Amino acid sequence: MSNNVYRVTEIVGSSPTSIDDAIKTAITRASKTVRNIDWFEVTDTRGHVEDGAIAHFQVTLKVGFKIEEP
């Protein structure tokens, strides 16, 4: 294993479809502005209920990305 250094940041993704889709949406969007994303961890899962049905899923993720060499 190499001596990588990571920065960890927190992001939140949401989806009306599923938790899986909320995770994928968050990672895809973050990847557009954050380089070297290597891993993620779901730290919180929430949802919104309307008229007795799930209307929206929301997940909080810790995302780790490698710090580039100078």
JOFEN-V101781 format. One record per helix or strand. SS is the DSSP state (H for helix, E for strand). FROM is the first residue (numbers start at 1). LEN is the number of residues. If there is no record, write none. Layout:
BEGIN
ss:SS from:FROM len:LEN
ss:SS from:FROM len:LEN
END
This chain:
BEGIN
ss:E from:6 len:10
ss:H from:19 len:12
ss:E from:37 len:14
ss:E from:53 len:14
END
